[in-house]
Amino acid sequence: KDGGIGRINVTKFLGFKNYKYIYYMDSDDVIPEGTLCNMYALSEKNGSEMTICNVARFNSNKIWESGIHRTVFENVKHITHISENPELLFDTTSWNKLILREFYLRNQFAFPEDVLYEDIPVTIPMHILANKVSVYNAVGYLWRVRESASKSITQNTESIKNLVDRIRIMRMLDKFFKTNLSDATLNIEK
């Protein structure tokens, strides 16, 4: 569902039971041709539970590098784990990931409802619980910047709800770290 709030939880759809992978996408964004085939090939070759791709921003005039994703993809290994590359803590979006369905269901990942930034309490635990993450360094997702008066969630930085939900999401992440992680380095990085 575009706009963030109300992301569909895969476990509610029995029709997905025959699929090996899950992929999320916002309806106003673009996936360059060949991306999913390349991500699938990497996942299969490496036996990864998740494969991530680089992201660029775009509008009607141009395409440019996503600043937050630059941090993630600058020095990351092609096969990795968040404990080896803590920069993956910045990889908080759900829509640049090809996720092994069995891994997703086994860990009972679910997006919190009625809150902004609902990707974070799912994507960071996925990075932590995955045994192996493959990295497709090419830009495999084009993230739209809205030019109209109607800004996206990430563009609406003056909203009180935006701030309150960020705090709420960080508390969810803190709770996950406290109960599931003993790695002091990752706690410091978080």
C-alpha positions as CSV (number, residue, x, y, z in Angstrom):
1,K,0.0,0.0,0.0
2,D,1.5,3.3,-1.0
3,G,2.1,5.9,1.6
4,G,3.5,3.6,4.2
5,I,0.7,3.1,6.7
6,G,-1.0,-0.3,6.3
7,R,1.7,-2.3,4.6
8,I,0.2,-5.6,3.6
9,N,1.3,-8.5,5.9
10,V,2.1,-11.5,3.8
11,T,1.0,-14.1,6.3
12,K,-2.6,-13.1,5.7
13,F,-2.6,-14.2,2.1
14,L,-2.7,-17.9,1.5
15,G,-2.2,-17.4,-2.2
16,F,1.4,-16.7,-1.6
17,K,2.1,-20.2,-0.2
18,N,3.5,-21.4,-3.5
19,Y,6.0,-18.6,-3.9
20,K,9.6,-18.9,-2.7
21,Y,10.3,-15.2,-2.3
22,I,8.5,-12.0,-1.1
23,Y,9.1,-8.5,-2.6
24,Y,7.5,-5.3,-1.6
25,M,7.1,-2.2,-3.8
26,D,5.4,1.2,-3.4
27,S,3.0,1.8,-6.3
28,D,4.6,5.1,-7.4
29,D,8.2,3.8,-7.5
30,V,10.0,2.0,-10.3
31,I,12.0,-1.2,-10.5
32,P,14.6,-1.1,-13.4
33,E,14.3,-4.0,-15.9
34,G,16.3,-7.1,-14.9
35,T,16.5,-6.2,-11.2
36,L,14.4,-9.0,-9.8
37,C,16.0,-11.6,-12.0
38,N,19.5,-10.5,-10.8
39,M,18.4,-10.4,-7.2
40,Y,16.8,-13.9,-7.6
41,A,20.0,-15.3,-9.2
42,L,22.1,-13.9,-6.3
43,S,19.8,-15.3,-3.7
44,E,19.8,-18.7,-5.3
45,K,23.6,-18.7,-5.9
46,N,24.4,-17.7,-2.4
47,G,21.7,-19.4,-0.4
48,S,20.7,-16.0,1.1
49,E,17.7,-15.4,3.2
50,M,17.6,-11.9,1.9
51,T,19.0,-10.0,-1.1
52,I,19.1,-6.2,-1.0
53,C,19.7,-3.7,-3.9
54,N,20.9,-0.2,-4.1
55,V,18.4,2.7,-4.4
56,A,18.2,6.0,-6.3
57,R,15.8,8.9,-5.9
58,F,14.0,10.4,-8.9
59,N,11.4,13.0,-10.0
60,S,10.1,14.1,-13.4
61,N,13.5,15.8,-14.2
62,K,16.3,13.6,-12.9
63,I,17.6,10.6,-11.0
64,W,20.1,11.0,-8.2
65,E,21.8,8.9,-5.5
66,S,19.8,8.2,-2.3
67,G,21.9,9.6,0.6
68,I,20.8,7.1,3.2
69,H,21.5,4.2,0.8
70,R,24.9,5.5,-0.1
71,T,25.9,4.8,3.5
72,V,24.7,1.3,3.2
73,F,26.2,0.4,-0.2
74,E,29.5,2.3,-0.1
75,N,31.7,-0.4,1.4
76,V,29.4,-3.4,1.9
77,K,30.6,-6.9,1.0
78,H,28.6,-8.9,-1.6
79,I,27.7,-11.6,0.9
80,T,27.4,-10.2,4.4
81,H,25.6,-10.0,7.7
82,I,24.8,-6.9,9.8
83,S,27.4,-8.0,12.4
84,E,30.1,-7.6,9.6
85,N,28.6,-4.5,8.1
86,P,26.8,-2.4,10.8
87,E,26.1,0.1,8.0
88,L,23.1,-2.2,7.2
89,L,21.4,-0.5,10.1
90,F,20.6,2.3,7.6
91,D,18.9,-0.2,5.2
92,T,15.5,0.3,6.8
93,T,13.2,0.2,3.7
94,S,11.3,-3.0,2.9
95,W,11.1,-2.3,-0.8
96,N,14.7,-2.9,-1.8
97,K,14.7,-6.5,-0.5
98,L,14.0,-9.9,-2.0
99,I,13.1,-12.0,1.0
100,L,13.0,-15.8,1.3
101,R,9.4,-16.5,2.2
102,E,10.2,-19.4,4.6
103,F,12.6,-17.1,6.5
104,Y,9.9,-14.4,6.7
105,L,7.2,-16.8,8.0
106,R,9.5,-18.7,10.4
107,N,10.4,-15.5,12.1
108,Q,6.8,-14.2,12.0
109,F,7.7,-10.8,10.7
110,A,4.8,-8.4,10.6
111,F,4.5,-4.7,10.0
112,P,3.0,-2.7,12.9
113,E,-0.3,-1.1,11.9
114,D,-1.3,2.6,12.0
115,V,2.2,3.9,12.4
116,L,4.6,5.6,10.1
117,Y,8.1,4.1,9.4
118,E,6.6,0.6,9.8
119,D,9.4,-0.9,7.8
120,I,12.1,-0.4,10.5
121,P,10.9,-2.9,13.1
122,V,10.7,-5.5,10.4
123,T,13.8,-4.8,8.2
124,I,16.4,-4.4,11.0
125,P,15.3,-7.7,12.7
126,M,15.5,-9.3,9.3
127,H,19.1,-8.1,8.9
128,I,19.9,-9.4,12.4
129,L,18.1,-12.8,12.1
130,A,19.3,-13.6,8.5
131,N,22.2,-15.9,8.4
132,K,23.4,-14.4,5.1
133,V,22.4,-11.3,3.0
134,S,23.4,-11.0,-0.6
135,V,24.0,-7.5,-2.0
136,Y,23.1,-6.4,-5.5
137,N,25.1,-3.1,-5.7
138,A,23.5,-1.8,-8.8
139,V,20.5,0.6,-8.5
140,G,17.6,-1.8,-8.4
141,Y,14.9,0.5,-7.0
142,L,13.9,4.0,-8.0
143,W,12.3,5.9,-5.1
144,R,10.0,8.7,-6.2
145,V,10.3,12.2,-4.7
146,R,6.8,13.8,-5.0
147,E,6.9,17.2,-6.5
148,S,3.3,18.1,-5.7
149,A,1.9,19.8,-2.6
150,S,1.1,16.3,-1.3
151,K,4.4,15.2,0.2
152,S,5.4,11.6,1.1
153,I,5.9,10.5,4.7
154,T,9.6,10.9,4.5
155,Q,9.3,14.4,3.0
156,N,6.8,15.6,5.7
157,T,9.4,16.3,8.4
158,E,7.3,19.0,10.3
159,S,4.5,16.6,11.2
160,I,4.1,15.9,15.0
161,K,2.7,12.4,14.1
162,N,5.9,11.8,12.1
163,L,8.1,12.5,15.2
164,V,5.8,10.6,17.6
165,D,5.8,7.6,15.3
166,R,9.6,7.7,14.9
167,I,10.0,7.5,18.7
168,R,7.4,4.7,18.8
169,I,9.3,2.8,16.1
170,M,12.6,3.3,17.9
171,R,11.1,1.9,21.1
172,M,10.0,-1.2,19.2
173,L,13.5,-1.6,17.9
174,D,15.0,-1.1,21.3
175,K,12.8,-3.9,22.7
176,F,13.8,-6.2,19.8
177,F,17.5,-5.5,20.5
178,K,17.1,-6.0,24.2
179,T,15.5,-9.5,23.8
180,N,17.3,-10.8,20.7
181,L,20.8,-9.4,20.5
182,S,23.9,-9.6,22.7
183,D,26.3,-8.0,20.2
184,A,27.5,-4.8,22.0
185,T,28.9,-3.3,18.8
186,L,25.5,-3.4,17.0
187,N,23.8,-2.0,20.1
188,I,26.3,1.0,20.0
189,E,25.8,1.4,16.3
190,K,22.1,1.4,16.7
